[in-house]
Amino acid sequence: MPFLFSRRPELAGLDRASRRDVRRIAWHFAQRHWTLHAPAFAWIVFVLLHTRYHIVPDRREYLLITAVIFVLAVVNIRLHIARYLKPARAIYDRIGSAAARTLIGR
C-alpha cells in the first residue's frame, strides 16, 4: 500500500535515515511528472472561477471543496512517490548515502 512506506519492499533493510533519503530521491523523480501538479492547477482554476463567477456562494462549501482538493493532492503525491521508490532505491544502492545526501541537497 502506498500510504505505508514502512512496509514497502523497496525500503526493506534500510535504517531510518536511509529510508528518508530514498523517499527524497523518489520525490525528486516525482516532481518531474506533470500529473503531480494537476490538483494545484485544479485548485487555482476553482479559486479563479469562484472569485470571478461565484460558482460556490457558501463559504462552507468553498472550504469543503478546498479541503477535498488538498486531500487529493496529498494522495497524488504519495502515489507518485510510491511509483518512484524502486528506481530511487536502485540509485541509492549504487551511489551510497553520502552521495545521495549531496544529490538531494542535505
C-alpha angles and dihedrals in degrees: 000000000000095000095062104060091172090071097048114119090220089066097044116127096019128118122235097269092047092050089052091050092050091049090050092051088050089049090055089052092046093053090067094062114092096216090066088072097045096097091051090050091048091051093050090050090048092051092048092049091047093048095046104033104017092232090169109040098179118078092215092057090048092053091045092053090046090051091049091051089049092052090048089051092052092048090047092052092049092049092050092049091048090052093056099042094096096055090040091055091048091053092045092051090049100047103029133225100293093052091043091055090050089049094052094041101248 
